[in-house]
Amino acid sequence: MKDLSLDCGCLLIRLLRPLGIRAQAKPRRFDGIATAIKSREYRASLQGLFAQRFRVRHSIHSRTHMKIVCLALLVGGIPAMAPACDLCSLYSTSPTSSTEPGIFAGVSEQFTHFGTLQDNGVRVDNEVGQYLDSSVSHVFVGYTISPRASVQFNLPVIYREFSRPRGSVIDSGVESGIGDASLTGTLSVLRTKSGDFSLNWELLGGVKFPTGDSSRLAEEEIVNDPPLPPSGIGGHDLALGSGSFDGIFGSTIVASWGRCFGSGSFQYTLRSEGDFHHQHADDVMWWAGPGYRVYERDSSRLSLQLVVSGDTKDKDTMDGETDGDSAASAIYLGPQVEVGWRRFISVFAVDVPVSVRNSGLQVVPDYRLRLSLLWRF
């Protein structure tokens, strides 16, 4: 499985490079830095600016303390991809998906590029080109029990390529393998149709299992040797799993009128303490937006949707101590396209962050790409 994740991750990153979407192992934005680093005043100010990185106790903006999380439920019978971070994979919104009993299976991909460095929500110079390219591929299989209920099993395969300053060197490498698997179920509590108008409201519940490698959580934070700046990538950013059993709860609502439709969803992930006494903060994710079915004929359709989405989490804890650079809150905006043909469904989306807040020093997302392929048997 690890060889598969390496091959898939490498292939994805190589395919993105011709488009200008790339992961560089070499330092970026280095022009003029070498000269400036020679200055004692610069080094003193740099150390003073970042020295408190490991002691930060600031909160993200008070409004981000709301526990509302994004779940990528595949509405109306398309399976739900646990969103957020690595649980998440994609949002789907079509109110026309089949609800006939039967097996469904597929794969989904979420690629996120983290290349901007922020200190407590304020952008700072990324002098040595720190970055994290995260590819999370979900393999899923499920069963639609009835028009009102379905179950789904997700197994993520993760590939992460990164570059960061650590100690006295630039640490570049790859983390790959399976992530934390999840088992979820959906139940439609309201389904009504009157003429061209229809409404569907679903509830979600499930559990996440500690199947991913959590060894990176034990990584110690160190102060880098001058002239290297502090790192915005920690062990919790690279870990493939949490080592904890977590609860997943959510809801999705879809309304349509003729070819127009609108949908929204949220998910809350209730975290428990994992390996190395590390406790991830609870995750909240949400998404919503209007859409229009551009083409619909027989068993074929094409739908477009404008999606606004967000995710937020508070600070993690380690041995009861708060991790000052682990809280984050982001809002994204972007288009989503869904194509359906007979028993095949594909969804593609682009998410661009319009607001990102974080605690401490972190690399934050620049963009996110999502793709899903599903087949109903």
Backbone torsions as a table, in degrees:
resi	resn	phi	psi	omega
1	MET	NA	-35.8	179.9
2	LYS	-66.3	-39.7	177.4
3	ASP	-62.0	-37.2	178.3
4	LEU	-63.0	-44.1	-178.8
5	SER	-65.9	-36.9	177.4
6	LEU	-63.5	-47.2	-178.8
7	ASP	-63.2	-45.6	-178.3
8	CYS	-65.2	-43.6	-178.1
9	GLY	-66.1	-45.4	178.9
10	CYS	-61.1	-42.7	-179.6
11	LEU	-61.7	-44.2	-179.0
12	LEU	-61.7	-47.1	-177.2
13	ILE	-65.8	-37.1	177.9
14	ARG	-67.2	-36.3	178.3
15	LEU	-67.3	-31.2	-177.6
16	LEU	-79.9	-23.1	-175.7
17	ARG	-60.5	-41.4	178.4
18	PRO	-61.2	-20.7	-179.8
19	LEU	-88.0	1.9	-177.3
20	GLY	87.5	4.5	177.9
21	ILE	-99.0	103.7	-168.6
22	ARG	-139.5	161.8	174.2
23	ALA	-117.8	117.6	-177.5
24	GLN	-104.2	131.5	176.3
25	ALA	-86.5	-16.5	179.5
26	LYS	-88.0	150.3	179.3
27	PRO	-59.4	142.7	177.7
28	ARG	-116.4	164.9	178.7
29	ARG	53.9	47.3	-174.4
30	PHE	-103.0	-1.0	-178.0
31	ASP	-62.4	125.9	176.6
32	GLY	81.9	-9.2	-176.0
33	ILE	-71.2	-39.1	-176.2
34	ALA	-59.5	-40.9	179.9
35	THR	-67.4	-43.1	-177.6
36	ALA	-65.5	-34.4	-177.0
37	ILE	-66.0	-25.1	-179.5
38	LYS	-68.4	-16.6	-178.4
39	SER	-79.0	127.3	178.3
40	ARG	-63.4	-37.1	-179.7
41	GLU	-62.8	-40.6	-179.9
42	TYR	-63.7	-46.3	-178.2
43	ARG	-64.6	-37.1	178.7
44	ALA	-66.1	-42.6	-180.0
45	SER	-68.1	-36.7	179.5
46	LEU	-64.6	-44.4	179.4
47	GLN	-66.2	-37.9	179.2
48	GLY	-65.9	-35.2	-177.6
49	LEU	-67.4	-39.1	-172.9
50	PHE	-107.8	-2.5	-173.8
51	ALA	-60.7	-26.7	-176.9
52	GLN	-87.8	11.0	-176.2
53	ARG	-55.5	-39.9	-175.1
54	PHE	-90.3	2.7	179.9
55	ARG	-119.7	8.2	-176.0
56	VAL	-62.9	135.1	177.9
57	ARG	-128.7	15.7	-178.8
58	HIS	-72.7	150.0	174.5
59	SER	-94.9	158.1	168.4
60	ILE	-71.7	163.2	-179.4
61	HIS	-41.1	140.7	-172.3
62	SER	-54.7	-32.4	-177.7
63	ARG	-69.4	-22.5	179.6
64	THR	-77.8	-2.7	177.5
65	HIS	-79.8	-6.1	173.4
66	MET	-63.7	135.7	-178.6
67	LYS	-94.8	73.4	177.9
68	ILE	-120.5	113.6	-173.4
69	VAL	-113.0	158.5	-178.5
70	CYS	-90.5	127.7	171.5
71	LEU	-118.8	144.0	179.0
72	ALA	-97.7	77.8	176.7
73	LEU	-79.0	137.4	172.7
74	LEU	-90.4	110.0	-167.7
75	VAL	-74.6	150.5	172.8
76	GLY	61.6	31.4	174.3
77	GLY	114.4	-19.3	172.3
78	ILE	-75.3	136.2	-172.5
79	PRO	-64.3	155.0	-179.0
80	ALA	-89.1	128.4	175.3
81	MET	-99.7	116.6	178.5
82	ALA	-57.7	115.9	-174.4
83	PRO	-80.7	-150.6	175.2
84	ALA	64.0	125.9	169.8
85	CYS	47.0	-119.5	-174.6
86	ASP	-95.9	-17.4	174.9
87	LEU	-71.2	-26.7	-174.6
88	CYS	-85.5	156.0	179.2
89	SER	-145.5	-42.9	178.2
90	LEU	-167.3	157.8	175.8
91	TYR	-109.5	138.3	172.5
92	SER	-129.4	153.2	-166.8
93	THR	-139.0	2.4	-171.7
94	SER	-70.6	127.9	177.1
95	PRO	-85.8	10.7	-175.5
96	THR	-113.6	8.0	-176.3
97	SER	-67.0	149.5	-179.2
98	SER	-67.5	142.9	176.0
99	THR	-119.6	20.9	178.6
100	GLU	-69.0	140.3	178.0
101	PRO	-58.3	143.3	179.3
102	GLY	153.5	174.9	-178.7
103	ILE	-88.5	143.0	171.7
104	PHE	-133.3	155.4	179.9
105	ALA	-155.8	162.1	178.9
106	GLY	174.1	-170.8	177.7
107	VAL	-135.5	152.6	174.5
108	SER	-141.0	153.7	-177.3
109	GLU	-133.2	135.5	171.5
110	GLN	-128.4	119.3	178.5
111	PHE	-112.5	125.2	-179.6
112	THR	-126.2	130.3	176.3
113	HIS	-105.2	120.7	176.3
114	PHE	-106.7	109.6	-177.7
115	GLY	-138.0	-0.3	178.9
116	THR	-103.9	134.2	-178.2
117	LEU	-100.9	126.6	179.1
118	GLN	-128.0	140.5	176.4
119	ASP	-115.9	108.1	-176.8
120	ASN	51.6	46.8	175.9
121	GLY	84.0	-3.3	-178.9
122	VAL	-107.9	127.2	-179.3
123	ARG	-67.6	135.3	177.8
124	VAL	-127.6	164.7	-178.6
125	ASP	-64.4	133.7	176.6
126	ASN	-98.3	76.6	-166.9
127	GLU	-64.3	-36.2	-176.6
128	VAL	-106.0	14.5	174.5
129	GLY	66.6	44.9	175.7
130	GLN	-63.8	139.5	177.2
131	TYR	-156.5	161.2	173.9
132	LEU	-141.7	118.2	174.2
133	ASP	-104.0	117.1	-174.9
134	SER	-114.7	121.1	175.9
135	SER	-115.5	119.5	179.7
136	VAL	-120.4	110.6	179.6
137	SER	-104.9	122.3	178.0
138	HIS	-98.8	130.1	168.0
139	VAL	-105.0	124.9	-174.9
140	PHE	-136.1	153.0	175.8
141	VAL	-144.5	142.8	-177.5
142	GLY	-153.2	177.5	179.5
143	TYR	-140.3	126.3	174.4
144	THR	-86.1	108.1	-175.6
145	ILE	-73.2	-42.0	-179.4
146	SER	-157.8	174.7	176.6
147	PRO	-59.2	-13.5	-177.2
148	ARG	-110.5	-7.5	-174.0
149	ALA	-146.0	144.3	176.0
150	SER	-154.3	159.2	175.4
151	VAL	-128.8	155.1	-176.8
152	GLN	-152.0	140.2	175.4
153	PHE	-114.4	130.0	-179.0
154	ASN	-118.2	134.4	173.1
155	LEU	-126.4	109.0	179.6
156	PRO	-82.3	141.6	172.4
157	VAL	-116.7	119.5	-168.5
158	ILE	-111.8	139.3	174.5
159	TYR	-134.4	120.6	-179.5
160	ARG	-127.2	124.8	175.4
161	GLU	-111.2	134.1	-172.8
162	PHE	-145.9	161.9	172.6
163	SER	-147.3	130.6	-176.8
164	ARG	-155.7	154.6	172.0
165	PRO	-78.9	137.2	178.4
166	ARG	-149.6	119.3	-177.6
167	GLY	68.2	-113.2	-179.4
168	SER	-114.8	9.3	-175.9
169	VAL	-132.4	169.4	169.7
170	ILE	-92.2	116.3	-177.5
171	ASP	-93.5	110.6	178.4
172	SER	-120.6	140.0	-178.9
173	GLY	-176.3	-166.6	-177.1
174	VAL	-137.6	137.2	169.7
175	GLU	-118.1	129.1	-178.6
176	SER	-149.8	158.1	179.8
177	GLY	147.7	-172.6	178.5
178	ILE	-78.9	150.7	177.0
179	GLY	-100.6	-159.2	-179.5
180	ASP	-82.0	120.3	179.5
181	ALA	-74.4	159.5	179.2
182	SER	-142.8	151.3	175.8
183	LEU	-127.3	121.4	-176.1
184	THR	-129.8	159.1	175.1
185	GLY	-136.2	145.8	178.0
186	THR	-120.7	147.2	179.3
187	LEU	-137.1	124.3	177.7
188	SER	-83.0	115.5	-178.4
189	VAL	-96.6	-13.3	177.5
190	LEU	-149.0	122.6	177.9
191	ARG	-142.4	114.9	-177.1
192	THR	-140.5	153.2	179.6
193	LYS	-147.5	132.9	178.4
194	SER	-142.5	104.9	-177.5
195	GLY	66.0	-126.0	179.2
196	ASP	-86.2	-3.2	-177.8
197	PHE	-99.4	136.7	176.0
198	SER	-141.0	151.4	-178.7
199	LEU	-141.6	133.2	178.6
200	ASN	-136.3	128.5	179.8
201	TRP	-124.3	123.1	-177.0
202	GLU	-120.6	148.3	172.8
203	LEU	-113.1	148.0	-178.1
204	LEU	-125.7	143.1	173.6
205	GLY	-150.2	148.6	-180.0
206	GLY	-177.7	-172.5	-178.8
207	VAL	-139.2	144.4	175.4
208	LYS	-106.3	135.3	-175.6
209	PHE	-105.3	149.5	-178.3
210	PRO	-82.5	68.0	-177.5
211	THR	-95.6	-15.8	-177.7
212	GLY	-86.0	158.0	178.5
213	ASP	-71.6	120.2	-177.2
214	SER	-105.9	11.0	-172.3
215	SER	-60.4	-29.0	179.9
216	ARG	-64.9	-19.0	178.9
217	LEU	-65.5	-22.6	-179.3
218	ALA	-84.0	-1.6	-178.0
219	GLU	-64.5	130.2	-179.7
220	GLU	-82.0	142.1	174.9
221	GLU	-83.4	134.5	-178.6
222	ILE	-128.4	157.2	176.1
223	VAL	-89.4	124.1	-177.2
224	ASN	-71.1	151.9	177.4
225	ASP	-76.9	138.1	174.6
226	PRO	-60.8	145.3	9.4
227	PRO	-94.0	12.4	-178.5
228	LEU	-68.7	136.7	176.8
229	PRO	-77.2	168.3	175.8
230	PRO	-63.5	159.7	-179.7
231	SER	-90.8	141.8	174.8
232	GLY	-99.1	9.8	-179.7
233	ILE	-125.4	118.9	-179.1
234	GLY	-109.3	177.9	-179.8
235	GLY	-61.4	-34.5	-179.8
236	HIS	-68.8	-20.2	177.0
237	ASP	-77.9	-24.4	-175.0
238	LEU	-100.8	-18.2	-177.6
239	ALA	-60.5	138.4	179.9
240	LEU	-85.4	-19.6	179.8
241	GLY	-144.0	170.1	-178.0
242	SER	-104.9	-18.2	-175.9
243	GLY	73.8	18.9	-176.0
244	SER	-131.3	152.8	168.2
245	PHE	-89.3	126.0	-176.1
246	ASP	-126.8	148.6	177.7
247	GLY	-93.7	143.9	179.8
248	ILE	-122.0	126.0	-179.2
249	PHE	-135.0	141.5	-179.8
250	GLY	-168.1	-179.2	-179.5
251	SER	-155.5	148.1	178.1
252	THR	-137.6	141.0	176.3
253	ILE	-132.6	136.5	-179.4
254	VAL	-133.6	129.4	176.7
255	ALA	-126.7	138.7	179.4
256	SER	-136.8	149.2	177.5
257	TRP	-142.3	105.9	-173.8
258	GLY	64.9	-128.0	179.1
259	ARG	-89.4	-7.5	179.2
260	CYS	-89.9	145.0	176.6
261	PHE	-152.1	159.4	175.4
262	GLY	-140.9	149.4	-177.6
263	SER	-151.3	159.2	178.3
264	GLY	-155.7	154.3	-177.7
265	SER	-154.4	154.1	170.8
266	PHE	-144.1	156.7	177.8
267	GLN	-142.0	139.8	176.1
268	TYR	-119.2	126.2	177.0
269	THR	-107.5	114.3	-178.6
270	LEU	-90.0	111.8	-173.4
271	ARG	-91.5	147.7	171.9
272	SER	-118.1	169.3	-179.3
273	GLU	-67.2	135.7	-178.4
274	GLY	-109.4	-153.5	-179.1
275	ASP	-65.7	153.7	177.2
276	PHE	59.4	27.3	179.8
277	HIS	57.7	29.6	178.6
278	HIS	-95.5	127.9	178.3
279	GLN	-117.4	112.4	173.7
280	HIS	-69.8	142.4	174.8
281	ALA	-69.2	152.0	177.2
282	ASP	-58.8	141.9	-179.7
283	ASP	-102.6	144.0	172.4
284	VAL	-131.8	133.5	177.3
285	MET	-138.4	151.2	-178.5
286	TRP	-152.2	160.7	173.3
287	TRP	-158.6	155.4	179.5
288	ALA	-163.5	159.4	175.7
289	GLY	166.9	159.2	177.1
290	PRO	-87.3	154.6	178.9
291	GLY	-145.9	169.0	-179.1
292	TYR	-145.9	131.7	176.1
293	ARG	-83.8	102.3	-175.8
294	VAL	-68.0	-38.8	-177.8
295	TYR	-137.7	136.2	178.2
296	GLU	-154.2	114.3	-178.7
297	ARG	-154.6	128.0	-177.7
298	ASP	53.1	-119.4	-177.9
299	SER	-103.7	17.5	-179.5
300	SER	-116.6	148.1	177.8
301	ARG	-159.8	158.6	175.1
302	LEU	-138.1	122.4	-177.9
303	SER	-122.5	141.7	175.6
304	LEU	-119.5	144.2	179.8
305	GLN	-148.4	143.4	172.4
306	LEU	-99.9	119.1	-173.3
307	VAL	-114.1	127.9	168.8
308	VAL	-108.3	130.4	-175.4
309	SER	-139.1	163.9	-179.7
310	GLY	-157.8	157.8	173.7
311	ASP	-145.7	149.6	-178.3
312	THR	-150.3	145.6	175.0
313	LYS	-150.6	150.6	178.3
314	ASP	-88.4	-165.8	-176.5
315	LYS	-80.6	140.8	173.6
316	ASP	-74.5	167.8	174.7
317	THR	-129.8	149.9	178.8
318	MET	-134.8	116.7	-175.7
319	ASP	54.4	35.7	178.9
320	GLY	82.6	-7.5	179.4
321	GLU	-93.8	137.7	-178.9
322	THR	-73.2	134.7	175.0
323	ASP	-89.1	107.9	-171.2
324	GLY	-68.9	-16.3	-177.4
325	ASP	-116.8	45.0	-176.4
326	SER	-127.4	-7.1	178.6
327	ALA	-86.2	144.7	-179.2
328	ALA	-158.4	150.7	177.1
329	SER	-147.5	129.1	-177.0
330	ALA	-139.2	148.3	174.0
331	ILE	-123.9	132.2	-177.8
332	TYR	-118.7	156.4	175.3
333	LEU	-141.5	136.5	178.7
334	GLY	179.4	169.0	-179.5
335	PRO	-86.2	154.3	175.8
336	GLN	-136.2	136.3	-179.3
337	VAL	-122.0	133.1	176.2
338	GLU	-124.2	132.3	178.2
339	VAL	-121.0	129.1	177.7
340	GLY	-124.7	135.5	177.4
341	TRP	-144.8	111.9	-176.2
342	ARG	54.6	-115.7	-177.8
343	ARG	-98.1	10.5	-178.6
344	PHE	-106.7	136.6	177.9
345	ILE	-134.9	134.4	177.4
346	SER	-131.8	138.7	179.5
347	VAL	-129.4	133.2	175.5
348	PHE	-131.3	138.1	-178.1
349	ALA	-147.1	152.4	174.7
350	VAL	-122.9	128.1	179.4
351	ASP	-117.3	125.0	178.3
352	VAL	-114.5	124.9	-179.5
353	PRO	-69.5	130.3	176.8
354	VAL	-107.2	-15.0	177.0
355	SER	-154.3	127.4	178.1
356	VAL	-136.0	123.3	175.2
357	ARG	-120.2	145.5	-179.2
358	ASN	-153.7	162.4	174.8
359	SER	-102.6	147.6	178.8
360	GLY	64.6	-155.3	-178.7
361	LEU	-104.2	119.9	-178.5
362	GLN	-144.2	152.7	165.0
363	VAL	-84.3	135.2	-175.6
364	VAL	-119.1	161.2	-173.2
365	PRO	-69.8	143.4	174.0
366	ASP	-100.8	-32.0	176.4
367	TYR	-167.6	166.5	-179.5
368	ARG	-144.3	134.5	178.4
369	LEU	-117.6	137.9	-178.5
370	ARG	-132.3	137.4	179.5
371	LEU	-142.7	137.6	178.5
372	SER	-138.3	139.8	175.9
373	LEU	-127.4	127.2	-176.1
374	LEU	-134.4	141.8	177.9
375	TRP	-131.0	132.7	176.4
376	ARG	-102.2	129.1	-178.0
377	PHE	-88.9	NA	NA
